């Protein structure tokens, strides 16, 4: 291939020297994860839903007819590897920047260079695209539309929230999943045996079961797994076998992948809420433990429990609300780690309580009635009669004092046009409410209708 047609691979700075097709910066001091990057799409493990033969992305790459691409997925799932493999296979000039370190001036320079070299078919790879603000993303639009550059953006954040709609609409979006432990274990075994890019020269071996256990501990993050393997191997003499004791050192230092205020935060609290609502105490406790292990603010969890007490338990168990409010106060003055017990107590109570969303439905029905019909005036008997003007206008006249009637039911209507907004459920304590309301309806039916 002529030198002019060879792709250029930059690190974070566009001014770095270019590399030829198929070449990689695989110096001895590079992390193992960087040295073991796939060189072709066929070498990428996992992501079969988008990379299996005949799928859209491989067909587009094979024909070199793709436009801008957005890769959305968790850390270590292959976003950067796929982007580099695409550049290698299409012979494109590849410019890589990180949105955290880049700025508008650098971006303008990259785009201007791409305009001067249309024959190079520049691929602009932006890692952590969600870190670019609206202005920076808008700056890309003209060149993306004209095809001056083909953008490949990588993000761990939901593009629907973090990528500008115009840029999103001009790109193919691909969702990547965490890698399966079996796929990660296979790459770890290859890295141990590879004497050129991997750790083969060390002569260290490992049982398949041990590599599978290491893969599980890394939560679908291949980069993390490879870097962990490298640390373990370099900490051992050459020619020995990795042991369970070596792996236990890593396991003790394992951190749960949980990013506060990001997708993992929202997804996990969503799973927690739905588990409580679905009356699954085991699942609710699991998601609670994950949030606590990830460093979630216990007061945030407590607030969600207070909301659940009214939204989903409601009148089926009136004790749920005071109990969760008490749990919230306890988190404030006890603090972690003891407050974990309080949250576990409240979580199990909510998850195992009888459920009713009648309060939620009644409030929604009342809001709907206000929006879809004229606002009803307060009936005269119900109006405040304080003050001379109110008395002159007969405010309060005709009001029937409920305690003067059997079971406190006077038969008076409290709306000019009666509405049916609350329908009691038959679970837990609310079943008694349903019986009580039915009894009151019978008493009202025996009284003359009065407003």
N, C-alpha and C positions, 0 to 999 in steps of 0.2 A: 504494500500500500504506500502511495506517495506520502511524504512527510506532511504535506499541506492538508491531506485528508485524515490524518490521524487525530483522535480526540485528545483534548487537553484536560488533564486532571489537576485541579487546584485543591489545596487544603482549604483553610478558612479565608486566605487572602488571595484575590484574583491575580496578584503579581507573581505568584509562585511559578516555578518553571513547569513546563508542560511535560506530560508523559505520553508515550506512544500507546497504540491500541494493545490492550492485553497486559500492559505493564501496571504494576501496583507498587506503592511505597510500602515495602514490607521489610523495613530495616529491623535489625535484631532488637531494638529498644521499643518497637511498636507493641502495644498490647496484643495478646493472642487473638482477641475478637477482631481486631483490625487486620491482622495477618491472614486470618481464615475467612475473610469475606468471599462470598461467591463471585466468580468471574463471568458467569453466564446465568441467564434465567433458569436454565435446566438444573443448575447446582443449588438453587434456593430451596431450602427445606420448608415444609409446611405451606400454608396458604393455598392449598389445592383448589379451593373454591374460586380462585382467580388466576391460578397459574397452570392448571392441568392442561394437557394438550387440547387444542381446539377452543380454549376459552378466549374471551375478547382480548385481554391484554397481550398474551403471546402472539395472537394473530396480528394485532396492530403493530407490535414491535417487529415481527418477521417481515412485514411489508413496509416498515418505517413510515407509517401513515398516521401515527398518533399525534394528538395535540397536547394540550396541557393536562397534567395529571395531578391529583391530590391523593396522597396516601395517609389514611387515618387509622391509627392503632396504638397500642400500648408500647412502652419502651422495649427494645430488643426483639421486635417481631419481624424485622427485615426491611423496613422502609428504605433506609439508606442503601442497603445491599441491592435491592431491586432497582433503585435509580441508577446506581453505578453499572449494574449488569446491562440495563437498557442502553446506556451510553456506549458501552463496549460493543454490544451487538449491532448497533446502528452506525458506528463510526462517527459519532457526534462529538463536537467540542463540549466538554463538561466543565461547568463553573459551579463550584459549591460554596455557599455562604451559610452562616448561621445567623438567624434573625436576631439573636441576643447580642451578637458582636457587630452586626452590620449597621449601616446608617444610610441616609438618603444620598449623600455624596458618592459613596461607594456604589450604590445601586445605579445611579445615573451613569457612572463611568462604565459599569458592566454592560448596561443596555446600549450605550453609545458604541462600545467596541463591537457588540453583536451586530449593530446596524452597518458598521464598516466592513464586516466579514460575513455577509449573508451565506456565502458558500460553505462556511464551517458548520452550519446547522447547530447552533448553540443550544444546549440544554442547560437551563439555569435551575440548579437544585437548591431550594431554600429549606434548610432544616429548622424545625420549630417555627413554622410559618405563622402560627397564632401569635407570636411575639411581635410581629409587624403591626403597627397601628394602621388606621384607615387610610391615612395619607400615603404611607409607604405601599400599601396594597394597591391603592388607586394608581400609583406611579407605574405599576406593572401593566395596567390594562391596555394601553395603546400598543405596546410591543407584543403582548400576548395575542391581541386581536389581529395584528398584522403578520404574526408568525415570525417575527424577528428572533424571538426566543421561544423555546418550548419550556414552559414552567413545569417543574416537578416539585410540589410542595409536600412536606412531611409534617405531620402534627399529631400530638397525643390528645388534642382537645377536639371536641365536637365541632366540625367545620361550620355547622349551621349557626353556631353562636359566635365563632371567632374569625370566620373568613367572610369578607364583604360579599354580598349577594351577586354583584356583577362579576367578580372574579370566580365565584363558585359556579355560576351559570356557564362560564366559558371553559370549564374543566371537567374531566371525567373523574368521579370520586370513587375510590376503592377503599373498602373497609378491611383492615388486616386484623387477625385474631391472635391472641397469645398462642405461642407454639405448644404443641402437645409434648408431654414429657418424653415420649418415645422418639420424637423427631430431635429433640435436644440431646438425648442420650446418644443418638447416632452420630451427631456432629462432635460430641465430646470424645467418642471412641476414635473418630477419624483424626481429631486433633492430637490425640496421644500417639497415634501411629505415624503421622505425617512428619517426615524428617526435614522437609524443605520450609514449610510455613508454620508447622505446628511444633509439638514438643517431642517428636520422635527421637531426636538425638539424646534425650535424657534417659531413654530406656525404661521409663516408669510405666507400670501396667496397672490395670484396674479391672475388677470383676464387673460384668454387665449390670449386676444388681446394684453395685455401689454407684455407678454412673447414672442409673435410673433414679436412685434416691437423690443424688445431687440435682438432677434435672427437676424433680418434683419441688425441691426446696427453692428453686429459682423462679417459680410462678410464671412460666411461659416466656421468660426473658433470656434469650440465647446469649446476648452479650454478657449479661451478668454471670451466666453459667460458665462461659469460656474464661472469663477473667478470674472466677473463683477457682476453676481447675488449674489455671496457670499459677496462682498463688500457692495452691496446695502442692503442685508438682515441684515448683522452684524451692519450696521449703523442705524438700526431701532429698536424700542422697540419690545419685544416679543409679538406675537399675533395680530399684525396690518397687514394691507394690503398694498402691494406696490402700489404706485400711479403714475400717469403720471408725476407729478412734480419730483418724485424720479428718473424716467427714463430720464427726461430732463437734469439732472445733468450729467449723463453718456453721453448723446448725445452731449452735449456741448464740452466734452473732447474727442470725438471720433477721432481716427486717421485712415486715409486711409491706407490699407495695400499696401505698395509700397516700394520695396527695390531697391535702386539705384544700378546699375551695376549687377543686378541679373535678374531672369526670368521675374519678374513683370515689370521691366524696359523695357526689350526688347519686351515683348508682348504688352505693352501699346503703346509704340512708333510705333510698327507695326500697331496696330489698328488705331492710329492717321493718319499715312501716307496713309493707304488704304482708310480711310474715306475721306481724302482730295482728293485723286486720284479719288474716286468714286463720287465726287461732292455731299457729304452729309454734309452740314455745321452743322447740329444739332449734329451728331455723332462726327464730328471733334472737336466741342466745348466741348463736354462731356469728351472726352479723354484728351483734353488740360487741362481742369479743374482738372481732376484726377491727371495728372502729376504735376501740380502746387501745389495741395493740398498735394501730397506726397513728396514735396521738390525737384523736379527735377530742374536741372540747366537750367535756361531760355535760356542760350546761346546754349545749346544742342538742344533745340526745335527750336530755330531760325536757326541754321545751317541746320536742316532737312527741314525747309521751303525754304531755299535758294536752296537746292538740288531739291526739288519738283518743284520749279519755272522753272528749266531747264529740268528736267527729264520728267515731266508730263504736264506742261502747255506750256512751250516752245514758239514756234512762234505763237501759237494761241492767246497769249496775251503777247506781249513783255514788258509790264509794270510790269509783275509779278516779274521778276528778280531784277530790281532796287528797287522795293518796299520791297522785302524780305531782300535784302542787307541792306537797310535803317533800317528795323526792327532789324536786328542783331546788327547794330551799336547802335541803341537806347537802346537795352537791356544792352549794355556795360556801357553807361554813365548815364542811368536813374536808373537801378536796380529795384529790387522788393520793394514794391508791384506794383508800377506804371507800370513797364514793362509788367505786365499781360495784360494791355489794348493794348499795342503795339502788343503782340503776338496774342491776339484775333482779332485785325484788320487784321494782315497778314494772319492768319488762315482762316478767312472768305473770304478774297480776293482769296486765292488759292483754297478754296473749291468751290467757286462759279464761278471761271474763266473758260473760254473755255479751253479744254484740247487737247494737241497734244504731242505725244511722237516721233515725226518725227526726232528730233535731236538725241534722244537715238538710234533709229533704223538706222539712217544714219551713226552714229559713229560706231555702231556694224558692219554694212555692210562694212565700210572702213577697219576696223580691219580684218574682214574675208577675204577681197580681198588681203590684205597684206600677210596673212598666207597661202592662197591657190594658189597663183600665183606668178611668179617672180616679184620682185620689179621693177616697171617701172622707167626708167631713166628720168630725167628732160629734156623735149624737148629743143633743142638748142635755139629757140627764147625766151624761158622763163628764160634762165640762166642769172646769173649776169654777166654783161660785164665790170665790174670794173677791171682795171689792164691790162697791155700790153698782158700778156699771154692769158687772156680771150678774148681779141679782136682778137688776132692771130688765136684763135680756133673758131672764128665766134659766140661766145656767144652773144645772144641777136639779132642776125641777123634774120630778117623776122618777128620781133614782130610787131603786129598791135596795135596801141594805141587806146583803146576803145572809147575815147572821140571824135575821128575823125569820128565816124560812127553814123548813126541814132539810137537813143535810147541806145547808148553806146554798141551796139552789132556788133562786127567786124566779127563774124563767125569763129574766130580762135578756134582751139581745144587746150585744156590745159592739155591733157593726150595723149600719143602716142596711147594707146588703150582706147578709151572712155568707161566709166563705168556709170551705173545708180545706184546711192547710196541713193539719197534723193528723197523721194516721199512725197510731201506736203499733209497734211490733209485738210479737207474742213471746219474746225471749226474756228470760230472767225476770227482774223486778217489773219490767214494763208490761208484762202480762197482767199484773194487778192493776196497772193504770188503765189498760184496755177494758177490764171488767168494770172499773170505777166509772169511766166515761160512758159506758153502755148503760149503767144504772142511772146516771145523771140525765141521759137522753130520755129515759123513761119518765123521770120526774118532770122534766121540761115539757114533755108531751101532754102531761096532765094539767099544765098551767096555761093560762091565756097568753098568747104571744104579745109581748110588750117591748117597746124600745125605750 
